[in-house]
Amino acid sequence: MSPSTRPLLSLDRLTRAYGSLTAVNNVSLELPAGARHALIGPNGAGKTTLLNLVAGTDRPTAGRISWDGEDLTRTAPARRSRLGIGRSFQHPIGIGELSALENVVLACWRHHPERRAAWRRAERLRRLRATALEQLDAVGLADVAHRPAGALSHGQRRMLDLAAALAGRPRLLLLDEPAAGLTDRDIERLLEVLGRLPEDVAFVLIEHHIDVVAQLVDTVSVLVEGTMLRSGPTREVLSHPDVRTAYLGTTADDVDPGGPETNTGGERVADEGRR
Ligand SMILES: Nc1ncnc2c1ncn2[C@@H]1O[C@H](COP(=O)(O)OP(=O)(O)OP(=O)(O)O)[C@@H](O)[C@H]1O
């Protein structure tokens, strides 16, 4: 396959079993460069496990992961990160005692090609700080750059994590429920930031806010009990009767996956009420 036609990420019959529980079962998926993809499904469907397998923090029991044509199945997470797979987590991970800026400087440093030497020259350090500030500005945190991460609001900390993930200039960003716990205003900001990502940056989003999914992504995969129920264009998948029954908890036409004009109420799926 030529570099222009091969997928950026390819999952081939990926399975992850924990003892008798198969969290991810025979899942295949291909994503091109610049893909905007959502993973949805009920609680415990295997969404986070699948992201962990792609990030390399968990290993598949069977199946294969390819990245830009290269077999990544056994590659360590740090190398995946250097190859361009960035991620943000369900809960903020920034270091509370360090300022927002210092957190992002650290993230920039981790991805610096000359990591060990990056501190030695004042000029390099200045450049790292300038890049970090740009990232903070891009997510709307320039004003609080010098505040300790621990003193930021939940929404700001999540944006800080996003700035840190973007600092690695990822080609694929894995986002685990980025809108969880955010205010409507923070969600707007998140939509803006993700909507402004360069076209060739792909992301995979786990999200329970269906209106966020409908606004942000072109394609969706639905996982149920570890298996792929359906995968394809957002509108088609969200309106499929099987998806409505299995996940959205609706049987009638009371969910419109059409987009912001018709679905602005911050709708979360029925399943979420059980959390
Ligand atoms: N390290 C682990 N050891 C054992 N079981 C695990 C482990 N990680 C996940 N599981 C189980 O695998 C299943 C899938 O979990 P996972 O967190 O991937 O689901 P999810 O779709 O992300 O759920 P949620 O929407 O609640 O975050 C669950 O039954 C979970 O308890």
The ligand as an SDF file (V2000), in Angstrom:
LIG
                    3D

 31 33  0  0  0  0  0  0  0  0999 V2000
   -7.1250   -3.7810   34.2970 N   0  0  0  0  0  0  0  0  0  0  0  0
   -8.3070   -4.4180   34.3000 C   0  0  0  0  0  0  0  0  0  0  0  0
   -8.4710   -5.5970   34.9230 N   0  0  0  0  0  0  0  0  0  0  0  0
   -9.6520   -6.2380   34.9050 C   0  0  0  0  0  0  0  0  0  0  0  0
  -10.7630   -5.7800   34.2660 N   0  0  0  0  0  0  0  0  0  0  0  0
  -10.6450   -4.6090   33.6340 C   0  0  0  0  0  0  0  0  0  0  0  0
   -9.4220   -3.8590   33.6120 C   0  0  0  0  0  0  0  0  0  0  0  0
   -9.6240   -2.7290   32.8950 N   0  0  0  0  0  0  0  0  0  0  0  0
  -10.9210   -2.7500   32.4890 C   0  0  0  0  0  0  0  0  0  0  0  0
  -11.5130   -3.8720   32.9400 N   0  0  0  0  0  0  0  0  0  0  0  0
  -12.9080   -4.2720   32.6730 C   0  0  0  0  0  0  0  0  0  0  0  0
  -13.0720   -4.2550   31.2810 O   0  0  0  0  0  0  0  0  0  0  0  0
  -14.3710   -3.7840   30.9280 C   0  0  0  0  0  0  0  0  0  0  0  0
  -14.2430   -2.5940   30.0020 C   0  0  0  0  0  0  0  0  0  0  0  0
  -13.7520   -1.5010   30.7690 O   0  0  0  0  0  0  0  0  0  0  0  0
  -13.4890   -0.0800   30.0990 P   0  0  0  0  0  0  0  0  0  0  0  0
  -12.9960    0.8220   31.1820 O   0  0  0  0  0  0  0  0  0  0  0  0
  -12.6090   -0.2610   28.9050 O   0  0  0  0  0  0  0  0  0  0  0  0
  -14.9320    0.3330   29.6350 O   0  0  0  0  0  0  0  0  0  0  0  0
  -15.4560    1.7530   29.1170 P   0  0  0  0  0  0  0  0  0  0  0  0
  -16.2900    1.4840   27.9310 O   0  0  0  0  0  0  0  0  0  0  0  0
  -14.3110    2.6850   28.9650 O   0  0  0  0  0  0  0  0  0  0  0  0
  -16.3770    2.1940   30.3340 O   0  0  0  0  0  0  0  0  0  0  0  0
  -16.7070    3.6820   30.9120 P   0  0  0  0  0  0  0  0  0  0  0  0
  -17.5940    4.3400   29.9170 O   0  0  0  0  0  0  0  0  0  0  0  0
  -17.4190    3.3490   32.1820 O   0  0  0  0  0  0  0  0  0  0  0  0
  -15.3990    4.3820   31.1580 O   0  0  0  0  0  0  0  0  0  0  0  0
  -15.0760   -3.4610   32.2490 C   0  0  0  0  0  0  0  0  0  0  0  0
  -15.8720   -4.5640   32.6180 O   0  0  0  0  0  0  0  0  0  0  0  0
  -13.9220   -3.2690   33.2170 C   0  0  0  0  0  0  0  0  0  0  0  0
  -14.3090   -3.5890   34.5310 O   0  0  0  0  0  0  0  0  0  0  0  0
  1  2  1  0
  2  3  1  0
  2  7  2  0
  3  4  2  0
  4  5  1  0
  5  6  2  0
  6  7  1  0
  6 10  1  0
  7  8  1  0
  8  9  2  0
  9 10  1  0
 10 11  1  0
 11 12  1  0
 11 30  1  0
 12 13  1  0
 13 14  1  0
 13 28  1  0
 14 15  1  0
 15 16  1  0
 16 17  2  0
 16 18  1  0
 16 19  1  0
 19 20  1  0
 20 21  2  0
 20 22  1  0
 20 23  1  0
 23 24  1  0
 24 25  2  0
 24 26  1  0
 24 27  1  0
 28 29  1  0
 28 30  1  0
 30 31  1  0
M  END
$$$$
